[in-house]
Amino acid sequence: MKQRNATAVLVIHGIDEQLPFQTLDEFTSTLWNVMEQRNDTSLLPGHHCIVQRQGWIENYISLESGARANSTVDVYEYYWAYKAERHVALGDIVEWLIATSDGAQKYYKENEKLAETYEGTGVKAFSKKTFKKRWYLKQLGWLMRVLSFVPSVLSTWIAHNLSWLIMVLNPVMQWVEQQMIDYIGDVVIYTSADKRSKFYEVRADILNGAVDELTALLNDPKYTQVIVAGHSLGTVIAFDALNRINHEMNTGTVDRKLARKITGFVTFGSPLDKIAFFFREHTPNEEYLRRQILNHYHSFKAKPLTEQPNPKELSNPFLPLLDHVYWINFWDPEDKVSGQLDFYRVDKNIQLALEKNVLSAHTAYWQHQEMYRIILDRWKI
């Protein structure tokens, strides 16, 4: 019997109150519908499957592709939301927003020359108009400092003069606080790459889980290709996981012969440019060796984000073993989290027409069939 051509797709969710198997449901249901439309049938077989991992049972969905004989696509999810719960308080978010603004101020000050370099090359983030429009990011720190001081003063005054108002506003304020924690808390945790951060261990646990899942798929002999897909903050986790896999292939922890199995990287609703812009670690001009080490460490399909000179050059110990991976980034102008990715060597930035407003565009990718058609065609699933 002829061996099946099996594709594994690992999908990583972003921020939101995700539930187990919700990502698996959202991605696979639309993918399945599109596959059936392509094959002009409503009877394409699908299977709920399980596989034993170290310490847990992995659930995935296997779809038989009618377009290619003896071909299947297995969809896995990496569910990490529970790892980030109950770690962040409102004060942490305020401190993070202040630090983000301070980082933006520093970046704008140090990289005007970089902006000039990128101007006229089609990089929207560095056009003069856009660069200046982001003034609010530089002022956010001062605003947050004021706002973090006002509640304590205001609450004291209200307690003495309008105690009834506290009873009315308290449920509303609790709801607002919880929404901020649910939606911004994950970002606070995952952008805390400094080992001195109290969130570093949580971040490391999230990333290690993604690397473990990807490694397991690479080591599974039934798969001829592996595609990594991520939404929102999940694109950042996916990128870091691929970067880590490249490290481990260079050090021999993962067999570098498996590199060719990874054929695709799909990002949708991705904030990767914004993460690189505001959270990449800054180094003083004189720390040129440390700067090169950091650049080498985060070099998976990355472009230079600084024009600081290096008096002496270090060779890069990491071979680009995953440079062949084809990267498609989907984005929509109404989705303010996403955008065209300019700070990475993306193979194709595709602007979608989600036809949603600013509030709903960020989650509309999951049901957008054209995105799935492009995925199926590109990787011949």
N, C-alpha and C positions, 0 to 999 in steps of 0.2 A: 504493500500500500504506500502511495506517495506521501511523504511527510508534509504536514501542513505548514504554510507560511503564516506565522503568528506574530502579530504586532501588539506590544504592550503600550498603553497610554497611561501615564501617571499624572493625575490631575490634583493640583494643590489649591485649596480655597484661600480666600482673603479674609478681610475683616468682616465682622457681623457675628450674630449669635448663631453660629452654625451648629447643626445637629449631625450625629453620625449618619453616614450614607446619604446625606442631603446633597453633597457635591457629586457623589456617584450618580444619584438620581437625575440631577439637573443636566449634567453633561451627557450622560448616556441616553436619556430620553430623546433629546433633540438629535443626537448623532444617529440613533436608531431610526428615527423618522426620516432623516435625510437619506440614509442608506436604503431604506425601503422605496423612497421616491425615485432614487437613482436606478433601482432595479425593477421599478414598476410592479411592486408587490407589497402586500401588507402582511406577508407571512414569513418574513426573514427571521430565522430562529435566534433566540437569545437564551442564555443560561446563567443562573446564579451559581457561582463556583466559590470554592474555598480552598485555601492552601495554608499549610502550617508554617508559621514563622517562629522565631525564637521568642517564646513566651506568650504568643497570641495566635489567633486564627484570622487570617486575612480574607475578607470577602471581596469578590470582584464580579463583574458582569462580562460574559463572553458573547460576542456577536459573530455570526457567520456571515461573511461577505459574499454576496451573490455575484459581485463584479469580478472576482478572481476565484478560480477553482481552488479548493483546498486552502482557503484563506480565512483567518479569524482575526478579530481585534478584541483584545481584553482590556477593559477599562478599570483602573484602580484609583482609589482616592487616598491622599495622605491627609488624615484628619488630625489637626493640631490645636483646635480652638480650646479644648479643655485644659491644655497645658498653660494657657495664658490667663486663666480665670483666677480672680481673687488675689491678684498681685499688685494692682495699680489703684491708687487713691487719687482724688481730685487734685490734691497738692502736687502729686507727681506729674500730672498732666500740665499744670501751670508751670512748674519748673522746666519741663520739657519744652513747652512753647517758648519760654524765655531763652533757653539754651539754643533752640532752633533759630530764633531771631538773631541772637548774638552770632551764631555761625553764619547766617546769611550776611550780616553786616561785614564780618571778617572776609567772607568769600568775595563779596562785591568789591571790597577795598583792595584785596590782593590780586584780583583777576580781571581788572579792567583791560590789561594787555591781552589776556586770553579772549576776552569779548571782542576786541578789535580784530584778532586773528580769525575768529569764526564769523564775523560779520561779512555778509555778501556771499556766504557759502551755502545758504539755505537753512542754516541752523536757527530755528525760530527763537529758541531760548536766549540767543545771544544777539538778536537784532537790537539796534539801539532803542527802538520804541518799546519792545518787550522788556528789555533789560531795565529801562527806567520805570516801566509800569509796575515792577515788582517792589516799589518803594515800601509798600505796606509791610512786606516781610521784614524789612530792616527796622520798622518802627513797632513791630508786634511786641518785642520784648518790653519796651517802655509801657505799652498799653496793658500788658498782662501784669506787670509789676503794680500798676495803679489799681487794676481791677482786683488783684489778690489782696490789696490793702483795704479797699472800700468795704467789702462785706463785714469785716470785723467791726469797723466803726459804725456802719449802718445798722447792723443787727443790735448793737448796744443801744443806739438811739431809739430804734423801733421797740425794743424790749421795755424801755422806760415810758414811751409815749403811745405806741400802737401795738400792744401785745396781741390784740385780736388778729392783727395782720399776719403775725407769725404762723398762727394756726391755719390761715388760708393759704399762705404761700409755701409753707413747708413741704406739702406733698408735691407741689409743682417743682420746687427746687431739687427735691430728691430725685424726681423723674429726670430732670435735666442733667443732674450729676451722673445718674446711672447711664444715660445715653452717651455722655461724653466718655465715660469709662469703657462702655461696650464697644464704641466705634474708634476711639482714639487710643485707648489703653493698649491694644495689640500693637499699634505702631510705636508707642512709647517703649514697649518691651523689646520689640525686634530691632529697633534702630539703636539700641544700647549695646554697641559692640565693644565698648570699653570694659576690660576685665574687672575694673574697679567698681563698675555699676552693680547695684543690688539686683538688677534684672539680668545680669550676664548669664547666670546659670540657667535661667528659664529660656533665654534666647538660644543658648547652646543646646538645650534639650530639644527645642523645636527643630533646629537645623540638623542635629544628629539623627533625629527620627526620619527626616526627609532623605538624608544620605543613606541610612540603613535600608529604606524601602527601595530606593533607586539601585543600590548595590545588589539587593536580592533579585530584582528583575534582570539585571545584567548577568547575574550568575545562573539564571534559569535557562537551561539549554534549549527550551522549546521556542524561545523568542528570537526571531531574526532581526527585529528592529525594536527600539524603545524610543518613545516620544514623550517629552516632558512638557506639560501644559500648566499654566498658572494664571490665576485671576487676582487682580488687585495686589495686596501685600503678598499673596501667594507667588507672584512673579518674582519678588525679591528673594523669597525662600528658595524658589526653584533655581534662580540664578546662583545663589550661594551654594546650593547643593551641587550643581554642575561644576562650579569652581572648585569645590572641595573634592569632587571625584577626580578632577584633573590633578590635584595635588596627590591624591592617593595612588593614582596610576603612575605618577612620576616617582613615588617612593616605593612602589611595589606592593602596597597594601591591597590594591585592586589590580588585577591583571590588565596591563595596558592593551592586550589583544582584544579586550572587550570594548575598547573605545569606539570601534566602527559600528557597534550595535546601536549607539545613540545617534539617531539620524535627524531628530527634530526637536526644536524648542519653540513653543507657542506661548505668547503672552497676550493677554487681553485685559484692558482696563489697568494698564501697568503704570505705577509711579516711579519706575526705576530711574528715570532721568532726574526726578525731583529728589530722590534719595541720594543719588550721586552728587547732586548740586549742593545739598544742604547738610548731609550727614557724613560725607567722606572725611576722614581724619585729615586735619590741616597740619602741616609741618613747617616750622620756621625755615627761612632760606638756608641757614647754616647747617641744618640737619639733612643734608642732601643724601647721605647714605641710608638713613632711616626712611626717607621718602621713597627711594628706589626699592627698598625691601617691601614696603607697603604696596607699591605699584605692582611689583612682581607677584605678590601674594594675591592680589585681586585683579589678575590680568585676563581672565576669561572674556574674550571678545570685547575688551574695554579699550576706549580711546583715551588719549592723554587729557587730563583735566587741569593741567597746570603748565605754565611756561617757565617755572622756576628753573634756573640753570643748575647743572650738576658739574662741579669742578672735576670730579672723577667719576667714571662710569663703572657700574657693577654689571657683570653678566647675569642673565636671568637663569636660575637653576630649573625653572619649570618649563618643560617643553609644551607647546600648545597642542596637546593631543586631541583636543575637542574642537579645534578650529573648523573642522569639516561640518560640524552640526549646523543645519540650516535653521535660521531663526526668522520666524514671522511674528510681527507685532501688530495686533489689531487695536484700533483706537477710534474714538468718536469725539468730535469737537464739543458736544454737549456734556461729555464726561470730563469733569474738571480734575479728576484724579489721574486720568490717563493722558496720553499725548503721543506724538511721534517721538520715538527714541533716537536721539541724536548723539548721545555720549557713549554709544556702544556700536559695535560692528554688526548691526542688524542687517540681515539679507533682504528683508522686505518689510517696510512699514505700510500697512493697508488701512486706509481711512474707511470706516463703515458708515452707513446711513441707518443708524438704529431707529431714527424717527421718534426719539423720546426726549423728554425735557431734562433739565439739569438735575432734577431730583431722582429721576428713574433711570437715566442713561447708564449709570455705572453697573447696574445689575442686569441690564438688558442683553448683554452678550450671550448669556446662557441659552436664550431662546432664538438667537439670530441664525437662521439656517444657512445663510450665505457663508458665514464664517466656517461652518462645518463642511460645506461643499469644498471650500478652498483647501481645508486640511486633508480631506479624503483624496482630492485630486493630486495635491503636492506629494503625498507619501504613498500614493497608489494603494490605498487600503480598500 
